[in-house]
């Protein structure tokens, strides 16, 4: 094997230790040093590869857990009944009023534009949906989103509960279009369906 000379400065005491270790192993100093570095480099590469594979596995596990959670939640979401749709509309109206006051918007129009920007990004949300929600928020006797319309949102590929998600992102000033179905710090859709505006009395909101 062709060899190349490498001249390096090394601590004298360390050199003595290396020579002693080489003698104990029955190898020449040159062979001992070559074998040592060859083994060290291979070990480093293997360890680095193992670490990267471990990190990839962890990331994949997190992704799989989120996917399974979303699938599980989608299956658990039953169709809205007319009463549940009414309760949901009441909740939206109450939380909107509360957040307008908390965020100190200059006007309800500004608050509306901010909120709807967090809804327009979802695939099942359209201009008609915005107009219907606007009626809920600004007209006492407007036509609320009915159970059929609410159920149609569940077919979304981005988020099966875009109104709840949009409200969460709006409140938290979060990234638009980010699904929040797994958010446990906000009332669940099930609770909102059951209690409507009564949920707002919870101090945690």
SVG drawing of the C-alpha trace seen along z (x, -y; Angstrom):
<svg xmlns="http://www.w3.org/2000/svg" viewBox="-84 -53 93 61">
<polyline fill="none" stroke="black" stroke-width="0.4" points="0.0,0.0 1.4,-3.4 2.0,-5.6 2.4,-9.4 4.4,-11.0 2.6,-13.3 4.6,-15.5 2.8,-16.9 3.8,-18.4 2.7,-16.3 3.1,-16.6 6.1,-14.6 4.3,-12.9 1.4,-11.9 3.9,-10.4 5.4,-8.3 1.9,-7.0 1.2,-6.2 4.5,-4.3 3.8,-2.4 0.3,-1.5 1.8,-0.4 4.3,1.9 1.5,3.5 -0.5,4.2 2.5,5.8 2.3,3.3 4.8,0.8 4.2,-2.8 3.2,-3.5 0.8,-0.6 -0.7,-1.4 -1.4,-5.1 -2.8,-4.1 -5.1,-1.5 -6.2,-3.8 -7.2,-6.7 -8.8,-4.3 -10.9,-2.8 -11.8,-6.2 -12.9,-7.6 -15.1,-4.5 -16.6,-4.7 -17.4,-8.4 -19.0,-7.9 -21.1,-5.0 -22.1,-7.0 -23.0,-10.0 -25.1,-7.9 -26.9,-6.2 -27.6,-9.6 -29.1,-10.9 -31.2,-7.7 -32.4,-8.0 -33.5,-11.7 -35.3,-10.7 -37.1,-7.9 -38.2,-10.3 -39.5,-12.8 -41.4,-10.2 -42.9,-8.9 -44.2,-12.4 -45.6,-12.8 -47.3,-9.4 -48.8,-10.2 -50.2,-13.5 -51.6,-11.7 -53.2,-9.0 -54.6,-11.6 -56.2,-13.5 -57.7,-10.4 -59.0,-9.3 -60.5,-12.8 -62.1,-12.9 -63.8,-9.6 -65.0,-10.8 -66.7,-13.9 -70.3,-13.1 -72.8,-15.1 -74.1,-18.3 -77.7,-18.3 -79.7,-21.5 -79.4,-22.3 -75.7,-21.7 -75.3,-24.0 -77.3,-26.7 -75.1,-26.2 -72.0,-26.5 -73.2,-29.8 -74.0,-31.2 -70.5,-30.3 -68.9,-32.0 -70.9,-35.2 -70.0,-35.2 -66.3,-34.5 -66.1,-37.1 -67.6,-39.8 -65.3,-38.9 -62.1,-39.0 -63.1,-42.3 -63.1,-43.8 -59.9,-42.0 -57.9,-42.9 -59.2,-46.4 -59.9,-46.7 -60.7,-50.1 -63.9,-48.7 -65.8,-45.4 -65.1,-45.7 -61.4,-45.4 -62.0,-42.5 -64.1,-40.8 -61.5,-41.2 -58.8,-39.8 -61.0,-36.8 -62.1,-36.0 -58.5,-36.0 -58.0,-33.0 -60.9,-31.2 -60.5,-32.1 -57.4,-29.9 -59.4,-26.6 -60.4,-24.6 -64.1,-24.2 -64.5,-27.8 -65.9,-30.1 -67.5,-33.5 -70.9,-32.2 -69.6,-30.8 -68.1,-34.2 -71.4,-36.0 -73.3,-33.5 -70.9,-33.9 -71.1,-37.7 -74.9,-37.4 -74.3,-35.4 -72.0,-38.1 -73.7,-41.3 -77.4,-40.6 -79.7,-39.6 -82.0,-37.7 -79.7,-36.7 -79.6,-33.2 -77.0,-31.2 -74.8,-28.5 -77.1,-25.4 -76.2,-21.8 -75.8,-20.9 -73.3,-23.7 -71.4,-22.8 -71.2,-19.2 -69.8,-20.1 -66.7,-21.6 -65.8,-18.1 -64.9,-17.1 -62.0,-19.5 -58.6,-18.0 -56.9,-20.8 -59.0,-20.8 -62.4,-19.2 -63.3,-22.1 -62.2,-25.3 -64.3,-27.6 -62.9,-26.4 -59.4,-26.3 -59.7,-29.8 -60.9,-31.2 -58.0,-29.7 -55.5,-31.0 -57.2,-34.4 -57.1,-34.6 -53.4,-33.5 -52.3,-35.4 -51.0,-32.1 -50.1,-31.0 -53.1,-30.9 -54.3,-27.5 -52.7,-25.6 -55.1,-22.9 -55.8,-23.1 -58.1,-20.1 -55.6,-18.7 -55.5,-21.9 -56.7,-21.0 -56.3,-24.5 -59.5,-25.6 -63.0,-24.2 -63.4,-21.1 -65.9,-21.0 -68.0,-18.5 -68.2,-20.9 -69.1,-23.8 -71.8,-21.8 -73.3,-20.9 -73.1,-24.2 -72.8,-26.9 -72.2,-30.4 -72.3,-29.0 -68.7,-27.8 -67.6,-31.4 -68.2,-31.6 -65.1,-29.4 -62.3,-31.7 -59.7,-29.6 -60.9,-31.0"/>
</svg>
